[in-house]
Amino acid sequence: MASLNYIVLIGNLARDPELRYTPDGTPVVSFTIAVNRPFVNQKGEREADFIPIVVWRNRAERCSEYLMKGSQVAVEGRLQIRSYEDKDGIKRKRAEVIAWRVEFLQRLKKPPQPEI
């Protein structure tokens, strides 16, 4: 039987991307995007879902370099449910999108970094 795990999202970064490196030096970036729902609630307000995104390797470094809070992106990837144990020893699950494509739809200009 065939199966499909494919997600396409368009939204705005809810926070700046966080770049880190695995012990073997592989870059990985994570950020959250806010995706507006296509309807309004009873108060007439549009709600949003906040979806965690993970990007690996060269794409991770590009996202870290060019994206910031508020940037609009299109993301293609797959949904992954990850199990982990928190600091209190409680088993938890986290849903996140592992992105293989991130298109910068509205790239906000990052402020220049001060020279050290």
C-alpha positions as CSV (number, residue, x, y, z in Angstrom):
1,M,0.0,0.0,0.0
2,A,1.3,3.4,-0.9
3,S,1.8,6.2,1.6
4,L,2.6,9.9,1.4
5,N,4.2,12.3,3.9
6,Y,4.4,15.7,2.1
7,I,3.8,19.1,3.5
8,V,3.7,22.5,1.9
9,L,3.4,25.6,4.1
10,I,3.6,29.4,3.6
11,G,4.1,31.5,6.7
12,N,6.2,34.1,8.6
13,L,9.0,33.3,11.0
14,A,7.8,33.8,14.5
15,R,11.4,34.1,15.8
16,D,14.9,34.3,14.5
17,P,16.4,31.0,13.2
18,E,18.7,29.1,15.6
19,L,21.7,27.6,13.9
20,R,23.7,24.8,15.6
21,Y,26.0,22.0,14.6
22,T,25.9,18.3,15.3
23,P,29.0,16.7,16.9
24,D,30.2,15.7,13.4
25,G,29.9,19.3,12.2
26,T,26.6,19.1,10.2
27,P,24.7,22.4,10.3
28,V,21.1,22.3,11.4
29,V,18.7,25.3,11.9
30,S,15.4,25.4,13.5
31,F,12.7,28.1,13.5
32,T,8.9,28.4,13.9
33,I,6.6,29.8,11.3
34,A,3.2,31.2,11.9
35,V,0.6,30.0,9.3
36,N,-2.7,31.8,9.3
37,R,-5.8,29.7,9.3
38,P,-8.2,30.3,6.3
39,F,-11.1,31.3,8.5
40,V,-11.9,33.7,11.4
41,N,-13.0,32.7,14.9
42,Q,-16.2,33.7,16.6
43,K,-14.7,37.1,17.6
44,G,-13.9,37.7,13.9
45,E,-10.1,37.3,14.4
46,R,-7.8,35.2,12.3
47,E,-5.9,32.6,14.3
48,A,-2.5,31.1,13.4
49,D,-0.8,27.8,13.9
50,F,2.9,27.9,15.0
51,I,4.8,25.1,13.3
52,P,8.4,24.1,14.1
53,I,10.7,23.7,11.1
54,V,14.1,21.9,10.9
55,V,16.5,22.4,8.0
56,W,19.8,20.5,7.5
57,R,23.2,21.1,5.9
58,N,23.8,23.9,3.4
59,R,20.2,25.0,3.4
60,A,20.4,25.4,7.2
61,E,23.3,27.9,6.8
62,R,21.5,29.9,4.1
63,C,18.4,30.1,6.3
64,S,20.4,31.3,9.2
65,E,22.2,33.9,7.0
66,Y,19.2,35.4,5.3
67,L,16.1,34.8,7.4
68,M,14.9,36.6,10.5
69,K,11.7,37.0,12.5
70,G,9.0,38.2,10.2
71,S,10.5,36.8,7.0
72,Q,7.9,35.1,4.8
73,V,8.9,31.6,3.5
74,A,7.4,28.7,1.6
75,V,8.5,25.3,3.1
76,E,8.3,21.9,1.5
77,G,9.1,18.8,3.6
78,R,7.7,16.0,5.6
79,L,6.1,15.7,9.0
80,Q,8.2,14.0,11.7
81,I,7.0,13.0,15.2
82,R,10.0,12.8,17.5
83,S,10.0,11.2,20.9
84,Y,12.2,12.5,23.7
85,E,12.6,12.6,27.4
86,D,12.5,16.1,29.1
87,K,14.7,17.2,31.9
88,D,12.2,15.8,34.5
89,G,12.3,12.4,32.9
90,I,8.9,12.7,31.3
91,K,8.5,11.1,27.9
92,R,7.2,13.6,25.3
93,K,6.5,13.8,21.6
94,R,7.1,16.7,19.3
95,A,5.8,17.2,15.8
96,E,8.1,19.1,13.4
97,V,8.5,19.6,9.7
98,I,11.8,18.4,8.2
99,A,12.2,20.8,5.3
100,W,14.0,19.9,2.1
101,R,13.1,23.1,0.4
102,V,12.8,26.6,1.8
103,E,11.9,29.5,-0.6
104,F,12.5,33.0,0.7
105,L,9.3,34.9,-0.3
106,Q,10.0,38.0,1.6
107,R,13.5,38.4,2.9
108,L,13.8,41.1,5.5
109,K,17.1,42.8,5.6
110,K,19.3,41.6,8.6
111,P,20.9,44.5,10.4
112,P,24.7,44.7,9.9
113,Q,26.8,42.9,12.5
114,P,29.1,45.0,14.5
115,E,32.8,44.5,13.8
116,I,34.8,42.9,16.6
